[in-house]
Amino acid sequence: MNFDLTPEQQAVRSMAREWALAEVAPVIHHFDETHEFPHEIVRSLGKTGLLGALVPEEYGGAGLDYVSYALAVEELNRVDASVGITMWAHNSLCTNHIVLFGSSAQKESYLPRLARGEALGAWGLTEPGSGSDAAAMKSRAVREGDRFVLNGSKAFITNAGVAEVAVVMALTDPARGNKGVSAFILDRGMPGFAVGRPYRKLGLHASNTAELVFDNVSVEAGRLLGELGMGFVNTMQVLEGGRIAMAAMAVGIAQAALDEALAYMKQRSAFGKTLAEFNGLQGMIADMGTDVEAARLLTLRAAALKDAGKPARTAASMAKVFASEVAMKAATKALQIHGGAGYITEFPIERIFRDAKLTEIGEGTSEIQRMVIARDILGLR
Ligand SMILES: Cc1cc2nc3c(=O)[nH]c(=O)nc-3n(C[C@H](O)[C@H](O)[C@H](O)COP(=O)(O)OP(=O)(O)OC[C@H]3O[C@@H](n4cnc5c(N)ncnc54)[C@H](O)[C@@H]3O)c2cc1C
């Protein structure tokens, strides 16, 4: 067993950290307060190559391994999770679905633009009436000659209002249940394809989340992504990688909470001592440090399994459920360590605390991850 990162993996981590500290840290408070989408930051992120992290080099991407990708995701989220989730939905969901299941023509048409960040991607599975039970979707694509006519809607879609490209799932054969779901690639501006107003959210204020609405959208057969009827099955594979990335996102948020707690404890005094000298608070820090390290190890192990081409579904769900709960616990403890200062918006921990919660919900809730893990370890599949 080797815990050392390669020089290339270390270089990706350093680059992501330096970029996030230089480009995001100085301005993110403004975007969080105003709920504005940071277009300039995302354009700059495109120049680093990280919006093509999972895209093979032949299509203009960085072709990173999953360990490198997880390290980059962690470092971005350590600075800000709104930029982090924007990058995650673009890379792990939309772009990766095309990487894994796109035809050569689809890859050539979409991947170079997505990899350079000239087009941002969104991915729509969730609907107003179906989230955890995603196969209960209602969106319907009906074949008419060499086209499909798409009707329905998608809820809570990251990047919906800022994406040029969206991969969406719809029923093509409702009688076949989850074997009757297909995926399609849509472009912004297609007639009948609309975006709702951005939701006002608890956290991740600088990310865009909105509804996608399909009203008789005429979709050429060439926009079918993967085989007809395989959209749901393929989605499960997309989600496996996505869960590793969301675990890395949670590790970054948890590390940010720890960073903030450490800095505050060293500068704040009470009863003639710095907070760092109180045993009660030292215990909290010890638990946070241990939890963050355990979450990171689970996440990097799942990423390493994926890189080795080994089954990673259980490991990805374990990493995701553990890391997201560590993020929430670490953010809660770090806010407590800040006392009243933690409850006002001047200190980053208030934003980190709000942002952390999403990691227990998105990409499959903690309850759904536990269901996946239990079925796998009980051998119930
Ligand atoms: C900010 C944000 C960004 C998102 N981005 C995207 C995106 O880009 N693309 C996309 O497709 N979706 C996205 N989502 C949707 C997200 O994936 C869903 O919200 C999530 O999967 C949960 O679905 P739901 O909200 O419908 O909750 P529900 O499925 O209604 O669940 C409600 C509660 O019931 C529990 N529950 C449900 N079924 C079971 C069960 N069998 N056993 C035990 N408990 C259960 C859940 O764990 C939860 O606690 C996003 C959501 C948010 C908030």
The ligand as a Tripos MOL2 file, in Angstrom:
@<TRIPOS>MOLECULE
LIG
   53    58     1     0     0
SMALL
NO_CHARGES

@<TRIPOS>ATOM
      1 C1        -28.2600   22.7740   -4.5780 C.3       1 LIG1
      2 C2        -28.7200   21.5220   -5.2590 C.ar      1 LIG1
      3 C3        -28.1340   21.1510   -6.4650 C.ar      1 LIG1
      4 C4        -28.5960   20.0140   -7.1490 C.ar      1 LIG1
      5 N1        -28.0640   19.7230   -8.3880 N.ar      1 LIG1
      6 C5        -28.6240   18.7280   -9.1320 C.ar      1 LIG1
      7 C6        -28.2200   18.5140  -10.4910 C.ar      1 LIG1
      8 O1        -27.3310   19.1950  -11.0050 O.2       1 LIG1
      9 N2        -28.8420   17.5520  -11.2050 N.ar      1 LIG1
     10 C7        -29.8370   16.7580  -10.6750 C.ar      1 LIG1
     11 O2        -30.3650   15.9030  -11.3770 O.2       1 LIG1
     12 N3        -30.2340   16.9380   -9.3700 N.ar      1 LIG1
     13 C8        -29.6600   17.9000   -8.6030 C.ar      1 LIG1
     14 N4        -30.0750   18.1050   -7.3070 N.ar      1 LIG1
     15 C9        -31.1340   17.2730   -6.7580 C.3       1 LIG1
     16 C10       -30.6440   16.2820   -5.7060 C.3       1 LIG1
     17 O3        -29.9050   15.2630   -6.3040 O.3       1 LIG1
     18 C11       -31.9010   15.7780   -4.9690 C.3       1 LIG1
     19 O4        -32.3940   16.8690   -4.1960 O.3       1 LIG1
     20 C12       -31.5990   14.6080   -4.0810 C.3       1 LIG1
     21 O5        -31.2780   13.4710   -4.8540 O.3       1 LIG1
     22 C13       -32.7960   14.2560   -3.1690 C.3       1 LIG1
     23 O6        -33.9800   14.1770   -3.8850 O.3       1 LIG1
     24 P1        -35.2640   14.9850   -3.3690 P.3       1 LIG1
     25 O7        -34.8380   16.3840   -3.1190 O.co2     1 LIG1
     26 O8        -36.3720   14.7720   -4.3390 O.co2     1 LIG1
     27 O9        -35.6310   14.3470   -1.9810 O.3       1 LIG1
     28 P2        -36.5990   13.0760   -1.7500 P.3       1 LIG1
     29 O10       -36.1950   11.9690   -2.6480 O.co2     1 LIG1
     30 O11       -37.9980   13.5330   -1.7850 O.co2     1 LIG1
     31 O12       -36.2140   12.6970   -0.2660 O.3       1 LIG1
     32 C14       -36.7640   13.3110    0.8990 C.3       1 LIG1
     33 C15       -36.2260   12.5740    2.1030 C.3       1 LIG1
     34 O13       -36.6400   11.1930    2.0700 O.3       1 LIG1
     35 C16       -35.4950   10.3600    2.1660 C.3       1 LIG1
     36 N5        -35.7250    9.1310    1.3990 N.ar      1 LIG1
     37 C17       -36.1750    9.0160    0.1190 C.ar      1 LIG1
     38 N6        -36.1970    7.7190   -0.2500 N.ar      1 LIG1
     39 C18       -35.7660    7.0060    0.8110 C.ar      1 LIG1
     40 C19       -35.5700    5.6050    1.0730 C.ar      1 LIG1
     41 N7        -35.8000    4.6710    0.1510 N.pl3     1 LIG1
     42 N8        -35.1260    5.2230    2.3070 N.ar      1 LIG1
     43 C20       -34.8780    6.1720    3.2670 C.ar      1 LIG1
     44 N9        -35.0540    7.4940    3.0750 N.ar      1 LIG1
     45 C21       -35.4670    7.9050    1.8700 C.ar      1 LIG1
     46 C22       -34.3490   11.1860    1.5970 C.3       1 LIG1
     47 O14       -33.0960   10.7080    2.0400 O.3       1 LIG1
     48 C23       -34.6920   12.5620    2.1630 C.3       1 LIG1
     49 O15       -34.2650   12.6380    3.4990 O.3       1 LIG1
     50 C24       -29.6060   19.2060   -6.5730 C.ar      1 LIG1
     51 C25       -30.1580   19.5610   -5.3350 C.ar      1 LIG1
     52 C26       -29.7430   20.7040   -4.6960 C.ar      1 LIG1
     53 C27       -30.3840   21.0670   -3.3900 C.3       1 LIG1
@<TRIPOS>BOND
     1     1     2 1
     2     2     3 ar
     3     2    52 ar
     4     3     4 ar
     5     4     5 ar
     6     4    50 ar
     7     5     6 ar
     8     6     7 ar
     9     6    13 1
    10     7     8 2
    11     7     9 ar
    12     9    10 ar
    13    10    11 2
    14    10    12 ar
    15    12    13 ar
    16    13    14 ar
    17    14    15 1
    18    14    50 ar
    19    15    16 1
    20    16    17 1
    21    16    18 1
    22    18    19 1
    23    18    20 1
    24    20    21 1
    25    20    22 1
    26    22    23 1
    27    23    24 1
    28    24    25 2
    29    24    26 1
    30    24    27 1
    31    27    28 1
    32    28    29 2
    33    28    30 1
    34    28    31 1
    35    31    32 1
    36    32    33 1
    37    33    34 1
    38    33    48 1
    39    34    35 1
    40    35    36 1
    41    35    46 1
    42    36    37 ar
    43    36    45 ar
    44    37    38 ar
    45    38    39 ar
    46    39    40 ar
    47    39    45 ar
    48    40    41 1
    49    40    42 ar
    50    42    43 ar
    51    43    44 ar
    52    44    45 ar
    53    46    47 1
    54    46    48 1
    55    48    49 1
    56    50    51 ar
    57    51    52 ar
    58    52    53 1
@<TRIPOS>SUBSTRUCTURE
     1 LIG1         1 GROUP 0 **** ****
